[in-house]
């Protein structure tokens, strides 16, 4: 896994191998962790059952999840023919149907997804507008391998959520947050290289803590570090990962509910960070997402987002029927 940072790498690389993938990811969580949003724009969708069956048939797509009090209240996935989407090789700009990301006239960067009305009139219109506080750029070129770009891991943002049902507005929510934006890509199908995939981030008042670990991969990768308000990304040293509190999901997926990371932080001090994945907000046959609780040296430091993927499960044909329904529908439920 190649780690890159900054805006210059946050462009599309037109990878075209079997199962090649590239996605731009943005999330935001309100300060009280009551509301959360995840938005993903794809060129090649690694979890799409159609792409798993025909890995040379690449398409574009977008995914949206909205969480309220740890429960997913809105979800949408839409695929588009690749010819009907725009992916810039020069700027962080993507467009497909009523979804995309772009730089606004005032210099801010916006990711937005608007769904078409469903049969019973459900709609979603969600925007995350970042102040475009990009990470300091890394200078090395992309090596056309699996790569992870920390593009803007810590950026002030405005979040707007509009959800409707039966043609009537049901949710109108706006909040400010520190948003997280990264970018992942690879020239071949993920399941050819990865087994387990652990990722998480938390925004504190002083810094953003981020980890990614891929134990069991053909080339194992583990990274833990921090980003500050100036866009500096610093890796911790002498880092070790421990995975604790295994649980078996209803889909037969073993997930460790706690990730413990020990190492030397950017200030040269020994630290132990715990990511507790207590609130499961998405639960599938190969994947769980969490609203996580984080501690540093035993002290609570904030709520964040994290995920676990058993990527090798994507190799199995039996999983595809379980993927097909959630990836092709829009659903919403909300209780005030």
Steps between C-alpha positions, in 0.01 A plus 500: 500500500640836400416793727461839328376835628350822368297639215741416215430129547123547541430453130384207290770270364296306239596154627365232269611155621249226585319612813689833512349749740525860607280682744478841666370480855363778722349477846385737772370444852327762713672601825245311707520196266122522449531537122748356255542488122714286270525571126701296247553559128626198306680424178478122517292373794682219685192393698253503210372148420496584129865607509594190700339282233644697206822670619572645156163680490591816691238759583466813712292530812426685821398394849340700778432413864344724764512400867293623792588390853705213365231369264509529123187695411569550129697300248534533126713343232488587132707368210571685176657396169859613496433699180242710689738607776781756514821428690768768491868407479600856593272605786294329774188516283247223434153518346236232446130573476401708803810404698856620497771712654633835385689813601267795563565856385609600852762224510310258720456139389158337499381142477128452437256219426134548408284195445207463265162444667421136573164337436368630831657843464812463712776747420836602636705809426824515699801731473832520682682823421862506614710811556758314289768476765704252299776296653855602416584320174736207477746527212539140387302391192224244513650158421182347356458267794246490782511849646340704775491878465446711811367790298328717762480300824421808710289773344228722638173425324133587473262202477147520360257207519158511332292181511147463370229240490166497319600822331526678836812611689580281799849610603667837456827505688808720476811488713866598496765236549858403434471282191731223380581435134720230354544315171568132431605326180647184358570356152347159583212363704537560875443134587813403308715682755314556826354281772406721796458878480482715816457876473399776738527870576411739780502881495611659826533872573874484430554233235354218295610145580480248213587136452495245220616140540474206259615186686516191282552701179747386236704801618382584849460868580444677829509873563395725784554873512355844542409809300496854637330825403793599276455190284807323634466121505741324736535125544546360848801274550547163673133429438332172594139394444294267717149382413275410790142407594409281200130471425311285251242689293169356379666461157777286645759776493758507780567863596732634768317769688813667637820604323786595731792694350822568690784718381704818521296805404608808305617666823730207579283366783379145552125469452235230494191574291187284514228501233188340645256394229193484720229646274453297182331725246549274194507122517553285192645165392854632457492843663412691815510875559498659844448822686804440718609622842868591535733517799859617538689361800166402651334841456205554267598731210196488272266313268614402154435265212659166428448190288597139457499310170565133446607566143578139412129420534448685174668205324205272579204479266262424788536855629365670187126444562542661843670801343251552222202626700672764717701632207201564277240663719437819692346467842425742778357491848512777754352561842510847644 
